[in-house]
Amino acid sequence: MPTVYVNDQPVELGAGEKLNCIQAAQKAGVEIPHYCWHPSLSVVASCRMCLVEVGDKKPDGTVAMVPKVVPGCQTPVKDGTVIVTNSPKVKAAQAGTLEYLLLNHPLDCPVCDQAGECGLQDFSFKYGRAYSRLAEPKNQKVDKPHIGEQITLFTDRCIMCTRCVRFTREISGTAELQVVSRGSGEEIDIFPGNPCNNKLAGNVVDLCPVGALCSKDFLYEQRVWWLKGKNSVCAGCSTGCSIRVDQNKDVVYRLKPRSNPLAQGEFMCDEGRFGWKYIHSEHRLKFPMQKLPGGMSAVSWPQILPAVKQALAEAAQRAPDKLGVVLSPFMTVEEAYLLSKYVKSLSSGAKLWMTPPRVVGEDDQYPKDLHGNATLNPKFTIRAEKAPNRAGVEAVLKHFGGEIAPLDTALAQVANGAIEAIYLVGGDPEGWITPDQTKPLAKAKLVVVQDLLDSPALPQATFVLPGTSWAERDGTFVNHAGLAQAIHRGLRSPGDAWPDGRIAYELAGRSGMFHAVTIRQEIAGVIPSLAALIVGDLGDEGVFLKSNDEPAGQSPAAANGAVPVAGGSRS
């Protein structure tokens, strides 16, 4: 087995594994500081922060060291490579590099959004000097808030790592960001009239290690040490990007992508990054409601749950074949399973549907060419299917004998009397029912609406059950490629809204508390296509399902086109 030595610590390489010094050191748990290198971008070796000593271990045990320090990002390793990251020569190089990077960097950490998670702060503390030898005024450059609709550039802070430039060239393919001028006058800019407004533009903020590029949406909103993060999955489309939800006092302030080679790779689109505002919409349903003689009134959960259970049981007893449930592709696997099983326990003849997810245009692939067309080897895809869990709910639906059909199919059966009692689950923040579509509901004897936001269906409802957003509940989403990922509750729901899983759990009369992991394992033992969920804890990356209906175990290249490129050619 090929072996690399990092500070005398042996590290075995996998067969055919191609790593640079930074990656080999990471396997050993050793940090090599760097700014310009990123696993999904080409290598430029420009920041010089990753300078290390390297050598070659001979069969007789002697080591021939290279006389000068070399950039770790640009130096591949092989069997016998020796890497030294903590020698006096390396430490002097790191301190010298940081001194140059800080030469014209403003000391505005107290007002900088990056403070607390800044690579320049952290590395200065770990590897730099605690003093400055600069005796001249710092260069000052003009800030550029016009650089994009969602991003602003604090030019003085930039250390010219060019991550943002390479991203717009290599990942988005839109090439809005450029390096202009030379020497100490170098800076990032755009061509006049061509701002950085592509659908992946927010990623340049994540890539910037020093707070030069900032999100206008988050600017001056919070200090990062106040935020509490929770891992989750973006609900914007069926790509299923792994994300972190950052909130403070139950208010979401930002979403950040998590690295997941099984899902989207390293990035996320701006539709998902900035499309979460409905979580705090004034139109959120916050309390259960029941239609009483005086009209729709807010009631408590101890009041409404027995009433809903009794009404559904009576409807199933009165007309077993005239009970219907419409599931949503915004439900988790656990929620769909619990509700379907409960309704089928009331009546085996109950009908189950799932409304197809909204489809907006076609899959949007990146990078783009000069004409705005997708290239042959996409590295990121924004799916046209605008729902996170169509595949997961579909698997549950098939098990219980349901079908995917437009909402009008179920409503038509209400209109002709084939369905007398219907349970509707919404959840799509863009709307899932129109006022005209609600007209047949007037003929139903029982209408239960479980939703996130106010909708045209509410006036026709007998009972309204306020659900929660994906950020407020636990469960499982399955993306378009069959990757099952866990979502985690990151904040409390507004008012008296309950997580949807708890609603279904309580309706089913189950004892104890709802736990997604327990239900996930139960599902794995019942539905063969979801057997992979038996692990319970899906980890940070998720697990692929083994199914005859969906391709499983695909690489990101096959499943999403989100290919994390390790290394790359020098640009």
N, C-alpha and C positions, 0 to 999 in steps of 0.2 A: 504494500500500500504506500503510495507516495506520501512523504512526510516533510512538513515545513517546520522550522524552529523559530518561534517568536519569543524573544527574550529567554532563550534556552528551554522554552516550553514546547514539546512536540505537538504538532497538529496534523492529523491525518486528512488527506484529501480524498474525495470520492473518485471513482473511476471516471476519467474524462472531465473532471471538474476543473474549470478554468477561473482562477481568482487572481486579483491583484493583492498587493501587500495589505491594503486596508481591509479587504474582505477576509484574508487569511487571519489577520489579527483579531477581527471580530469573532471568528470561530474560537479563538483562544481566550476570548473575554478581555482583550486588550484594546484600548481606544487609541487610534491614530487620528489626531485632530485634522479636520479638513473643512474646506468651504466650497470649492468649485466642483468637487466630485459628487456625483449622484448616480445611483445604480441604474437609473432609467435614461440617463443622458450620456452623450459622448464625452470622452476624456479630453480635457484641455491642459491640465496640470499648470494652471496659471496662478493659483493663490499661493503655492509653495508652502502651505501650512503642514502638509503631510510628509515632509522630508524625513527620511529614515536612513539608517545604515543597512546595507544588505551584503550578503556574501554567499559563498557556495561551499557546502560541506563536502569534503572529499571522502572517498572510501576509507582512507586511513584515519579519518576522524579530524584531520586538520581543516581549518576554515580559511578560505581566501576571501578577504573582504574587499569590496569596491572602495577605492580611496576617498571618494566624495559621497556626501549624502545625496539621495535620489528621491524623486517624488513617488510616494507609495502608490498613488492612484494609477500611475502610468507604468509601474513595474510589475510584470506578471511573475508569479511564483511557480516553481516546479519542485520535483523531488530533490531534497537537500538544500533548498533555499534557507538562508539564515537571515532573520529580520531582527534588528535591534532598534527599539523605540525609546529607550531611556538612558542612552549614553550622554556624556557631557556635550559631545559634538551635536547630537540631535537636539538636546535641550537648548543649546545656544542658537541653533537654527530656528527653532520654534519661537524663542523669545525675540529674535531679530525680525522674523516675519511679522509677528504681532505688532512690533514697534512701528514698522512701515505701514501696516494696515490702519493703525490708530493715529498716524501722523496728522491726517486731516479729518478724522472722524470726530463729529461733535460730541461733547459730553452731555447729551440730553436724555440720558436713561430715565430720569424721573418722569418725563412726558412721553417717552417712546412706547408704543404698543408692544414692541418685541421684548421689553424688559421683563425678566423673569423666565424667559425661554429663548434667550439670545445667545447664539453661538459665539459672538464676539465677547460678551460678558463672561460666559463660562470659560472659554479658552484663555482669556486674559487672566482670569483668576488662577487657572490651573497651570498655564504654561508661560505666562507673560511676566513682565516686571511690574513692580508696584509703584513705579515712578515714570515720569516723562522727561526726556532730554530736549524736547522741542523748545526753541527759543524764539521762533518767528510766528507771526499770526497764521492761523489755519486758512487754507483756501475755503472760500465760501461759494456755494453754487445755488442756483435758483430752484426751489421746489417745483414739481410739475403735477399739480392736481388734475390736469387735463389729459393725463396719459391714458385714462380709460374711465368708463362710466362707473365701474366698481372698484377701481384701484387708483391709488395716488402714489407719487414717487417723491420721497425726501432725498434729494440728490446728494446732499452732504454725507448721508450715512452710507452710501453705496461703497462697497469694497471691490467692485468690478469682478465678481466671481463669474459673471455671465450665465448663471443658471437660467435666468429668465429669458435671455436671448436665445439660448439653445432650446429651451422649451418651446418657444413660439416657432422655431425653425423645424424642430425634429418631432414634436408631439402634436401640436395643433396644426403645424404646417402653414400658419398664417403670417409669420415673420413680421409682426408689427414692431417689435422691439429691436433696437439696433445699438451698437456702440459708435458714438461719434467723438470726434477730436482725438487727441493723442496725449501721452504723458500724463502729467498731473491734471490736465484738463479733460481727460477721458470721462465720459458719462453715458448713461443710458437715455435714449430718447426715442421718439417716434417720428415718422415722416409726417409733414403737415397734412392734416385731414385724414389720417389713418390711425385712429386711436386703437388701443388694445381692448377690443370689445368682443373677441371670439368667445364661444360658449365654454371654453376651458380657461378663460383668463384668470379666474380666481386662484388657480394653482401657482401662479408666479409669486403670489403672496406667501404661500406655504413654502415655496422653494427658497425664497430670500432668507438668508441666515442671519441678517442683521437689522431688519426693520426698515430697510430703505423703501421697499414696496409694502404698502399697507392697504387693508380692505376698508373702503369708505363706510361699509355697513357696520364694521366693528370699531372704527376709529374713535378713541377716547371713551368708549363705552364702559370698559371694565379693566381692572388689573388682572393679569392672568392667574395670579396666585389666589384670587377670590373664586375662581371658577372650579367647578367640580365636573369631571369628565366621566362619561359612561359610553362603553362600546355599543354600537348598534349597527343598523343597516339602513341605507337611504331608501326611502319609499317612493322616490320620484319616477323610477322606471324599473324594468325587469332585469337590468344589469346587476342590481343588488350590490352597489358599492359599499365596502366596509368603511364605516365612519366612526367618529367620536363626537358625542353631543356634549358641548360645554355649556353649563348653566350655573346660575347663582340665584338662590332663593326661588327656585322653580320658574325662573325666566331663562329661556334659551337665548344665548348671545351669538353663538356661531357653531357651525358644523365643520369638522376637519376630516380629511380622508385618512384612513388607516391603510398601511401597506398590506395587501393581500394578493399574492400571486395567483390564487385560485379564482379571484373575482375580477376586480378592475385593475389590479396592479398597484400603482402608487398614487393615482390621481382621482378626481371626481369632477363632474361638470358643474357649471354655474347654476343650472336649473335645480339641481339638488342642493347645492351649497347655500343658495339664497331663497329657495322655495319652501321654507319651513314656517313662514310667518303666520300661516293659518292656525298653527298650534295655539297662538295667543289671540285669535280672532274674537272680536266682540260678538260674533254670531255662534260661538261655541254653545252647545247644549250643556247646561250645568246641573240640572235637577230633573229627576223623573217626573213625568206628567201623565195624568189620566183624564180621560174625557168623562166628566160628571154632568149631572143635569144642568148645572150652571155654566158649563163650558169646560175648557181645558184648564186643569189646575195642577199646581206643583204638589207632589206628595213625597213621602219618604220611601226608601227602599223596603223597609219592613212592611209597608202598606202595599206597594206595587207588585213586589215579587209574588206573594200568594195570589194576588188578583190575576196576574198574567198566567201563572201556572194553572189556576182554576179555569180561566177562559180558554186556554189552549186544550186542556183536558176535556172540557165540555164540547169544544168544537170537534175534537177527534172522535169523541163518543157519538156525537150527533151525526156526523158525516165523515167517516174515516178516510175516504178518498178525496175529500174536498179541503184538505189542509195542505198549505204550500209554504215553502221557505225559499227566499232568494238570498243566497250568500254573496259575499263581496270578495273580489281579489285583493282587497286591502285587509282582510282578516288574516290572522296567523293560522298556521296549520292546527294548532291546539283549539282555537276558538271555533274553527269550522268543524272540527271533529266532535267537540262537545255538543254544539248546537244540533248538528245533524243526528248524532246518536240519540240525543234527548227527544227530538221530534219523531224519529223513527220508533222510539220506545212508546210514544203515545199512539202512533198509528203506522203500521208497516206500509200502508198505502199512501202515506204522505209524500208529496212531490217536492223534489229538491232541484233548484236551479242555481247557477252562478252566472251573473251578468258578465259578458266579455269585457276585458279592460279597454279603456279608451286607447285608440291608436291614432297618433298624431304624425302624419306624414310617413316617412320611411326612416329606417335606422340611419343615424348620423355618424359617420365614421371619420376618424382623424388618424394621421395628418391629412390636410388638404393639399392639392397641388395649386399651381398658380391660377387656375381657372375656378378654384373652389370645389373641385371634385375630389372624392375620396381616392386614396392611393391603393395599390394592390395589397399592401401589408399593413392593415390598420393596427394602431397601437391603443386606440381607445374608441369605444362605441357608445353613443347615447341611443338607447333603444326607443323605438316608436311606441312600444307597448308601455303605457303609463300606469303601471300597477306593479307592486313589488312581489306578489305571491300568487299569481295566476296558476303556476305549476303546482304549488303546494295545495291550494284549495281544490284544484282539479283532481288531484290524487285522492283526496278525501271524498269528493263528489262521486267519482267512479266507484269507490268502495261501497257507497250507500245507494248506488243506482240512480244518481242524479244526472243532470245534463247541463252543458253550457248552452245558454240561449239568451237572446236579447231580452231585456226587461219587458218589452211589449208582449212577448210570448206568455209570460206569467200573468200580465195584466189583462190580456185577451181572455184567459181562462177565468179570471175574476169577472170580467164583463159578461161572459156567457153563462155564468153560474157554475162552472166546473170547479171553481175554487171559492169557498165561502169564508175561509179564515187564512190570512196570509201574514207571514213574518218577514219583514224587509230589513236587510242590513245594508246600510250605506257606507260611508267612510271616504268616498272620493272627494277631496277638497275642491275639485273643479265642478262638482255637481254630478248627480247620477240620475236625476228624475226631473222632468219638466212639468209645469202646471197642467198642460194638456194630458200628459200621461197619468196624472193622478185621478182623472175623472172616473175611471172604472172602479176605483177604490170605494166610491160612495155606495156601491152595490154589495160590498163585502160586509159580513156580520161581525168580523173581527179583523182589525189591522194593528199589528205591532210594528213600530218603527224603532230600530236601533241605529243611531247615527252619531256623527261627530259634530256636525254643524246644522244650523237651521236649514230646512229644505221645504219645497212645495208639498211634500207628503205629510207634513205635520198636521195641517188642519183636518186631514182625513183619518188621522190615527186615533185608535181607541186608547193605546198606551204608547208612550214615548220613553225609550230607555237611552239615557245619555252615555255614549261610549267615549273612548279616549283615542288620542293620536298614537302613532307608533312609538313616539318618544316616551310615552307614559305607561307602557305595558311590556310584559315579558312574553316571548313566544318564538316562533320559527317562521322565517321567510325562505322560500325556495326560488332561486332565480331562474332565468330562461334556460340555463345550461344544466339544471338539476343540482345546483350547489345549495345545500341547506345551511343557513346561518342563523345564529341566535340574535334576537333583539332583546335589549335589557331596559327595564324601566329606569329612566334617568331623572324624572321629576314627578311631583305629585300632580294629580288632575285638578282642574279648577272646580270650584263649587263642590257638588256631591256626585260628580261623574265617577263611574266605576270603570276599571279596566274591563274590556270586553270578555276576556277569559273568565274573570270573576263572575260576570253576569251569567254566562252560559253554565258555569260551574254551580252557581246557586240555583238557577232554574232547574238543573238536573237533580237537585236535592242531594248532592254529594256532601259527605262529611269532611270536616277540616277546612283548610285553606287551599286556594288554587295555587299550585306550583307548576310552572311550565315544564320543568324537567321531568316531573312525575308523569304528567300527561303525555309528554313526548315519548317516554319509554313505553307507556301503554299503547300508544299509536303504533310504535314499531313492532309490537307483538301481534297487532291485529291487521294492519295494512301492509302486504308484502312489498309494495313499491316504496314504502317509507321505512323499511326495516333498518336502514342505516342509522336511524335516529335512536337506536337502542343505547348508544353511547351516553345519551343524556346530555352531558356537557359537550357542546359542539366546538369548544375552543374559540380562539380568535379568528381562525380562517374558515371554519365550517367543514362539512363533510359532503362528498358527492353521494347522491342516491344511486342505488343499483336498480334500474328499471328497464323493462322491455319497451316502454313507451317513450322514454326520454333518454338521450345520450348522457352517459355519466362518466365521470373521471376524466373529462376533457381538460386539456391544458388551456390556459387563457388564450392562446393563439387560436385554438379551435372554438372555444366557447364565447369569447368576448372580443378578441382582437386587442386585449389589453396586455401587451407584452412588456414586462419589465426588462430592459436591456442592461445587462451587466457589462460595464466597461464601454465598449464601442470604439469607433475609430476617432483619432484626434481631429478636431475641427479647427 
